[in-house]
Amino acid sequence: MDKANEQVTGKIALKLYKGRADAIRRSSPNALYDAALASFTESGGRFSQHASPGFIELWTLQSRMAYAIRNREREDG
C-alpha cells in the first residue's frame, strides 16, 4: 500500500455536518484532473467526438451482458 500511495498528496477541505463529511475543495500537485477536459467540446482536439459510440459500447458491455444472462436464466427456469 505504501508504494500505491506514493503519489497521494495534497489538501482537502471538508464540510462537517450532522455526522457527514463532504469534500468541498481539493487540490494536489499530482492530480489527474484537467480543467480543459472538463467539457469535451472545449478539449482543444484532445478528445474526438467520433470516439463516443465505441466508448459507450465498452462502458455498457458488462451491464448488457448481465441483463442478457438474467433474461436467459428466467427463460430457462
LUMVEXSE-629547 format. One record per atom (N, C-alpha, C): residue number from 1; residue in one letter; atom name; x, y, z. Coordinates in steps of 0.001 Angstrom, whole numbers, padded with zeros to 6 digits. Each point is the difference from the previous one (the first is absolute). Layout:
% LUMVEXSE-629547
+-----+---+----+---------+---------+---------+
|   k | r |  a |      px |      py |      pz |
+-----+---+----+---------+---------+---------+
| NUM | A | CA |       X |       Y |       Z |
...
+-----+---+----+---------+---------+---------+
//
This chain:
% LUMVEXSE-629547
+-----+---+----+---------+---------+---------+
|   k | r |  a |      px |      py |      pz |
+-----+---+----+---------+---------+---------+
|   1 | M |  N |  000821 | -001190 |  000000 |
|   1 | M | CA | -000821 |  001190 |  000000 |
|   1 | M |  C |  000867 |  001256 |  000000 |
|   2 | D |  N |  001136 | -000063 |  000646 |
|   2 | D | CA |  000855 |  001187 |  000009 |
|   2 | D |  C |  000404 |  000385 | -001420 |
|   3 | K |  N |  000350 | -000985 | -000823 |
|   3 | K | CA |  000405 |  000269 | -001376 |
|   3 | K |  C | -001166 |  000576 | -000802 |
|   4 | A |  N | -001183 | -000577 |  000190 |
|   4 | A | CA | -001182 |  000470 | -000731 |
|   4 | A |  C | -000379 |  001424 |  000385 |
|   5 | N |  N |  000328 |  000419 |  001201 |
|   5 | N | CA | -000389 |  001323 |  000493 |
|   5 | N |  C |  001117 |  001033 | -000056 |
|   6 | E |  N |  001107 | -000316 | -000661 |
|   6 | E | CA |  001113 |  000955 | -000068 |
|   6 | E |  C | -000412 |  001347 | -000577 |
|   7 | Q |  N | -000876 | -000002 | -001006 |
|   7 | Q | CA | -000395 |  001240 | -000672 |
|   7 | Q |  C | -001219 |  000657 |  000639 |
|   8 | V |  N | -000529 | -000601 |  001055 |
|   8 | V | CA | -001185 |  000558 |  000658 |
|   8 | V |  C |  000446 |  001108 |  000949 |
|   9 | T |  N | -000276 |  001209 | -000404 |
|   9 | T | CA |  000382 |  001158 |  000798 |
|   9 | T |  C | -000898 |  001169 | -000384 |
|  10 | G |  N | -000110 |  000959 |  000849 |
|  10 | G | CA | -000795 |  001173 | -000320 |
|  10 | G |  C | -000760 |  000516 |  001200 |
|  11 | K |  N | -000974 |  000833 | -000283 |
|  11 | K | CA | -000812 |  000617 |  001047 |
|  11 | K |  C | -001465 | -000212 | -000325 |
|  12 | I |  N | -000812 | -000112 |  001055 |
|  12 | I | CA | -001436 | -000172 | -000160 |
|  12 | I |  C | -000716 |  000830 |  001059 |
|  13 | A |  N | -001096 |  000607 | -000389 |
|  13 | A | CA | -000835 |  000740 |  000952 |
|  13 | A |  C | -001307 | -000776 |  000140 |
|  14 | L |  N | -000397 | -000238 |  001225 |
|  14 | L | CA | -001207 | -000760 |  000284 |
|  14 | L |  C | -001052 |  000881 |  000649 |
|  15 | K |  N | -001242 | -000295 | -000288 |
|  15 | K | CA | -001124 |  000618 |  000690 |
|  15 | K |  C | -000587 | -001090 |  000886 |
|  16 | L |  N |  000040 |  000217 |  001295 |
|  16 | L | CA | -000510 | -000968 |  000968 |
|  16 | L |  C | -001356 |  000464 |  000495 |
|  17 | Y |  N | -000988 | -000907 | -000073 |
|  17 | Y | CA | -001340 |  000363 |  000429 |
|  17 | Y |  C | -000776 | -001266 |  000349 |
|  18 | K |  N | -000441 | -000093 |  001229 |
|  18 | K | CA | -000847 | -001093 |  000480 |
|  18 | K |  C |  000502 | -001384 | -000422 |
|  19 | G |  N |  001246 | -000270 |  000268 |
|  19 | G | CA |  000554 | -001324 | -000290 |
|  19 | G |  C |  000432 | -000218 | -001435 |
|  20 | R |  N | -000099 |  001021 | -000831 |
|  20 | R | CA |  000429 | -000096 | -001402 |
|  20 | R |  C |  001295 |  000752 | -000189 |
|  21 | A |  N |  000780 | -000448 | -000950 |
|  21 | A | CA |  001213 |  000706 | -000403 |
|  21 | A |  C | -000032 |  000117 | -001518 |
|  22 | D |  N | -000173 |  001213 | -000503 |
|  22 | D | CA | -000054 |  000245 | -001441 |
|  22 | D |  C |  001255 |  000746 | -000437 |
|  23 | A |  N |  000672 | -000526 | -001016 |
|  23 | A | CA |  001155 |  000695 | -000565 |
|  23 | A |  C | -000512 |  001179 | -000822 |
|  24 | I |  N |  000412 |  001193 |  000348 |
|  24 | I | CA | -000462 |  001183 | -000728 |
|  24 | I |  C |  001117 |  000643 | -000826 |
|  25 | R |  N |  001242 | -000367 |  000283 |
|  25 | R | CA |  001135 |  000539 | -000746 |
|  25 | R |  C |  001164 | -000964 |  000144 |
|  26 | R |  N |  000704 | -000236 | -001095 |
|  26 | R | CA |  001183 | -000860 |  000065 |
|  26 | R |  C |  001015 |  000442 | -001042 |
|  27 | S |  N |  001256 | -000234 |  000312 |
|  27 | S | CA |  001069 |  000330 | -000935 |
|  27 | S |  C |  001178 | -000924 |  000262 |
|  28 | S |  N |  000737 | -000278 | -001065 |
|  28 | S | CA |  001187 | -000843 |  000100 |
|  28 | S |  C |  000926 |  000305 | -001167 |
|  29 | P |  N |  001295 |  000053 |  000252 |
|  29 | P | CA |  000920 |  000205 | -001114 |
|  29 | P |  C |  000015 | -001207 | -000935 |
|  30 | N |  N | -000524 | -001138 |  000440 |
|  30 | N | CA | -000004 | -001213 | -000816 |
|  30 | N |  C | -001385 | -000334 | -000555 |
|  31 | A |  N | -000931 |  000944 |  000061 |
|  31 | A | CA | -001368 | -000248 | -000454 |
|  31 | A |  C | -000026 | -000320 | -001499 |
|  32 | L |  N | -000846 | -000935 | -000379 |
|  32 | L | CA | -000176 | -000351 | -001403 |
|  32 | L |  C | -001084 |  000849 | -000664 |
|  33 | Y |  N | -000774 |  000717 |  000788 |
|  33 | Y | CA | -001076 |  000837 | -000528 |
|  33 | Y |  C |  000575 |  001111 | -000863 |
|  34 | D |  N | -000596 |  000184 | -001148 |
|  34 | D | CA |  000421 |  001057 | -000913 |
|  34 | D |  C | -001229 |  000848 | -000318 |
|  35 | A |  N | -000009 |  001221 |  000452 |
|  35 | A | CA | -001159 |  000881 | -000204 |
|  35 | A |  C | -000314 |  000168 | -001482 |
|  36 | A |  N |  001001 | -000077 | -000860 |
|  36 | A | CA | -000230 |  000151 | -001434 |
|  36 | A |  C | -000804 | -001166 | -000568 |
|  37 | L |  N |  000013 | -001142 |  000688 |
|  37 | L | CA | -000764 | -001157 | -000462 |
|  37 | L |  C | -001359 | -000115 |  000668 |
|  38 | A |  N | -000308 |  000888 |  000924 |
|  38 | A | CA | -001275 | -000080 |  000714 |
|  38 | A |  C | -001169 |  000133 | -000961 |
|  39 | S |  N |  000175 |  000738 | -001064 |
|  39 | S | CA | -001008 |  000105 | -001050 |
|  39 | S |  C |  000610 | -000545 | -001278 |
|  40 | F |  N | -000543 | -001098 | -000496 |
|  40 | F | CA |  000577 | -000622 | -001189 |
|  40 | F |  C | -000070 |  000908 | -001218 |
|  41 | T |  N | -000948 |  000923 | -000010 |
|  41 | T | CA | -000102 |  000892 | -001152 |
|  41 | T |  C |  001144 |  001005 | -000034 |
|  42 | E |  N |  000651 |  000207 |  001138 |
|  42 | E | CA |  001095 |  000972 |  000062 |
|  42 | E |  C |  001319 | -000680 |  000334 |
|  43 | S |  N |  000186 | -001246 | -000452 |
|  43 | S | CA |  001194 | -000758 |  000370 |
|  43 | S |  C |  001204 |  000319 | -000871 |
|  44 | G |  N | -000156 |  000897 | -000946 |
|  44 | G | CA |  001129 |  000358 | -000847 |
|  44 | G |  C |  000418 | -001127 | -000920 |
|  45 | G |  N | -000928 | -000863 | -000369 |
|  45 | G | CA |  000321 | -001095 | -000904 |
|  45 | G |  C |  000563 | -001233 |  000674 |
|  46 | R |  N |  000090 |  000006 |  001334 |
|  46 | R | CA |  000560 | -001161 |  000707 |
|  46 | R |  C | -001012 | -001126 |  000146 |
|  47 | F |  N | -001261 |  000268 | -000313 |
|  47 | F | CA | -001024 | -001036 |  000054 |
|  47 | F |  C | -000814 |  000079 | -001272 |
|  48 | S |  N | -000065 | -001119 | -000698 |
|  48 | S | CA | -000771 | -000045 | -001237 |
|  48 | S |  C | -001431 | -000415 |  000305 |
|  49 | Q |  N | -000952 |  000810 | -000410 |
|  49 | Q | CA | -001409 | -000329 |  000191 |
|  49 | Q |  C | -000362 | -001291 | -000729 |
|  50 | H |  N |  000758 | -000356 | -001025 |
|  50 | H | CA | -000261 | -001225 | -000749 |
|  50 | H |  C |  000327 | -001250 |  000823 |
|  51 | A |  N |  000721 |  000152 |  001083 |
|  51 | A | CA |  000342 | -001133 |  000862 |
|  51 | A |  C | -001128 | -000354 |  000962 |
|  52 | S |  N | -000968 |  000890 |  000147 |
|  52 | S | CA | -001076 | -000200 |  000978 |
|  52 | S |  C | -000765 | -001305 | -000167 |
|  53 | P |  N | -000452 | -000372 | -001202 |
|  53 | P | CA | -000764 | -001249 | -000118 |
|  53 | P |  C |  000788 | -001219 |  000474 |
|  54 | G |  N |  001263 | -000083 | -000340 |
|  54 | G | CA |  000824 | -001135 |  000446 |
|  54 | G |  C |  000185 | -000009 |  001500 |
|  55 | F |  N |  000202 |  001171 |  000568 |
|  55 | F | CA |  000150 |  000110 |  001454 |
|  55 | F |  C | -001271 | -000470 |  000698 |
|  56 | I |  N | -001144 |  000426 | -000508 |
|  56 | I | CA | -001281 | -000382 |  000599 |
|  56 | I |  C | -000199 | -001503 | -000109 |
|  57 | E |  N |  000351 | -000586 | -001143 |
|  57 | E | CA | -000108 | -001454 | -000170 |
|  57 | E |  C |  000823 | -000731 |  001058 |
|  58 | L |  N |  001246 |  000411 |  000187 |
|  58 | L | CA |  000868 | -000659 |  000981 |
|  58 | L |  C | -000478 |  000245 |  001423 |
|  59 | W |  N | -000407 |  001216 |  000291 |
|  59 | W | CA | -000420 |  000370 |  001357 |
|  59 | W |  C | -001234 | -000778 |  000441 |
|  60 | T |  N | -000906 | -000277 | -000952 |
|  60 | T | CA | -001250 | -000670 |  000345 |
|  60 | T |  C |  000032 | -001506 | -000230 |
|  61 | L |  N |  001090 | -000533 | -000513 |
|  61 | L | CA |  000075 | -001421 | -000340 |
|  61 | L |  C | -000321 | -000904 |  001188 |
|  62 | Q |  N |  000574 |  000261 |  001147 |
|  62 | Q | CA | -000218 | -000847 |  001169 |
|  62 | Q |  C | -001479 |  000011 |  000411 |
|  63 | S |  N | -000628 |  001151 | -000012 |
|  63 | S | CA | -001418 |  000087 |  000365 |
|  63 | S |  C | -000868 | -000745 | -000999 |
|  64 | R |  N |  000304 |  000150 | -001284 |
|  64 | R | CA | -000788 | -000684 | -001016 |
|  64 | R |  C |  000155 | -001511 |  000098 |
|  65 | M |  N |  001202 | -000477 |  000309 |
|  65 | M | CA |  000229 | -001437 |  000168 |
|  65 | M |  C | -000762 | -000532 |  001213 |
|  66 | A |  N |  000028 |  000718 |  001102 |
|  66 | A | CA | -000719 | -000422 |  001212 |
|  66 | A |  C | -001494 | -000058 | -000274 |
|  67 | Y |  N | -000523 |  000968 | -000737 |
|  67 | Y | CA | -001422 |  000023 | -000339 |
|  67 | Y |  C | -000361 | -001234 | -000835 |
|  68 | A |  N |  000843 | -000327 | -000987 |
|  68 | A | CA | -000260 | -001152 | -000857 |
|  68 | A |  C |  000031 | -001301 |  000797 |
|  69 | I |  N |  000933 | -000117 |  000918 |
|  69 | I | CA |  000104 | -001215 |  000818 |
|  69 | I |  C | -001216 | -000134 |  000898 |
|  70 | R |  N | -000432 |  001082 |  000625 |
|  70 | R | CA | -001186 | -000051 |  000864 |
|  70 | R |  C | -001241 | -000412 | -000801 |
|  71 | N |  N | -000150 |  000542 | -001183 |
|  71 | N | CA | -001160 | -000338 | -000840 |
|  71 | N |  C |  000071 | -001454 | -000469 |
|  72 | R |  N |  001185 | -000488 | -000307 |
|  72 | R | CA |  000156 | -001394 | -000418 |
|  72 | R |  C | -000376 | -000925 |  001141 |
|  73 | E |  N |  000406 |  000345 |  001227 |
|  73 | E | CA | -000336 | -000832 |  001163 |
|  73 | E |  C | -001500 | -000021 |  000234 |
|  74 | R |  N | -000666 |  001129 | -000210 |
|  74 | R | CA | -001458 |  000073 |  000168 |
|  74 | R |  C | -000711 | -000874 | -001026 |
|  75 | E |  N |  000498 |  000017 | -001252 |
|  75 | E | CA | -000608 | -000796 | -001061 |
|  75 | E |  C |  000220 | -001500 |  000237 |
|  76 | D |  N |  001167 | -000367 |  000545 |
|  76 | D | CA |  000331 | -001404 |  000239 |
|  76 | D |  C | -000693 | -000544 |  001249 |
|  77 | G |  N | -000208 |  000858 |  000970 |
|  77 | G | CA | -000474 | -000515 |  001286 |
|  77 | G |  C | -001324 |  000426 |  000381 |
+-----+---+----+---------+---------+---------+
//
